[in-house]
Amino acid sequence: MARKRQQFIVPPEGGWKPRTVYHVNVRHSSTNVEHKALFYSGFLNHHGEPCGYNQVWSPSYEAGGHYEITDLYSLSIIKELNVEFT
């Protein structure tokens, strides 16, 4: 995963799962307050990290457009959600 700046990403215990939805805590910058959001992991790279088609969904960020994990300052997992996309 190419990083544009220093990030504090805490993966789930046991590692990321592809195409999985997580309930997460996120911050967009070091001065931003922590927000609750949903994170879709998309595809994983050869290091097992989200790399393609991942997305952060949050009412606090929606007006700003599409956000991916590389746009975040920090992300930590609250829990994995059981969501099926058919």
C-alpha positions as CSV (number, residue, x, y, z in Angstrom):
1,M,0.0,0.0,0.0
2,A,1.6,3.3,-1.1
3,R,1.4,5.8,1.7
4,K,1.4,9.6,1.1
5,R,2.1,10.5,4.7
6,Q,2.6,8.9,8.1
7,Q,-0.4,6.8,9.0
8,F,-1.5,4.8,12.0
9,I,-3.4,1.9,10.6
10,V,-4.2,-0.9,13.0
11,P,-5.2,-4.1,11.1
12,P,-7.7,-6.5,12.6
13,E,-6.5,-9.3,14.8
14,G,-5.5,-12.1,12.5
15,G,-5.0,-9.8,9.5
16,W,-7.2,-8.2,6.8
17,K,-9.8,-10.2,4.9
18,P,-10.6,-9.3,1.3
19,R,-14.0,-7.8,0.4
20,T,-15.0,-7.4,4.1
21,V,-16.8,-4.6,5.9
22,Y,-15.5,-3.4,9.2
23,H,-16.9,-1.0,11.8
24,V,-13.9,1.3,12.5
25,N,-12.6,4.4,14.2
26,V,-11.0,6.8,11.8
27,R,-9.2,10.2,11.7
28,H,-8.6,12.1,8.5
29,S,-5.7,14.2,10.0
30,S,-3.7,14.5,13.2
31,T,-6.0,17.3,14.3
32,N,-9.2,15.7,13.3
33,V,-11.5,14.1,15.9
34,E,-12.0,10.4,15.8
35,H,-15.1,9.3,13.9
36,K,-17.0,6.0,13.6
37,A,-17.2,4.7,10.1
38,L,-17.5,1.6,7.9
39,F,-14.5,0.4,6.0
40,Y,-14.7,-2.0,3.0
41,S,-11.4,-3.7,2.5
42,G,-11.7,-4.4,-1.2
43,F,-8.7,-6.4,-2.7
44,L,-5.5,-7.2,-0.7
45,N,-2.0,-6.8,-2.0
46,H,0.7,-9.4,-1.7
47,H,1.5,-8.1,1.8
48,G,-2.2,-8.8,2.8
49,E,-3.1,-5.1,3.0
50,P,-6.1,-3.3,1.4
51,C,-5.0,-1.9,-1.9
52,G,-7.7,-1.7,-4.5
53,Y,-11.4,-0.9,-4.4
54,N,-11.4,-0.2,-0.6
55,Q,-13.6,2.6,0.7
56,V,-14.4,4.4,3.9
57,W,-18.1,5.3,4.5
58,S,-19.0,8.0,7.0
59,P,-21.6,10.7,7.2
60,S,-18.9,13.0,8.4
61,Y,-16.8,12.5,5.2
62,E,-19.5,11.8,2.5
63,A,-19.7,15.5,1.4
64,G,-16.0,15.4,0.7
65,G,-16.2,12.6,-1.8
66,H,-14.6,9.1,-2.1
67,Y,-12.1,8.2,0.7
68,E,-9.8,5.2,0.7
69,I,-7.4,3.9,3.4
70,T,-4.5,5.9,2.0
71,D,-6.5,9.1,2.7
72,L,-6.7,8.5,6.4
73,Y,-4.4,9.5,9.2
74,S,-5.6,6.6,11.5
75,L,-7.8,3.6,11.4
76,S,-8.5,1.1,14.0
77,I,-11.0,-1.8,14.0
78,I,-14.0,-2.0,16.3
79,K,-15.3,-5.2,14.8
80,E,-15.8,-7.1,11.6
81,L,-19.4,-6.9,10.2
82,N,-21.2,-9.8,8.6
83,V,-22.3,-8.2,5.3
84,E,-22.8,-10.1,2.1
85,F,-22.7,-8.5,-1.3
86,T,-24.5,-10.6,-3.9
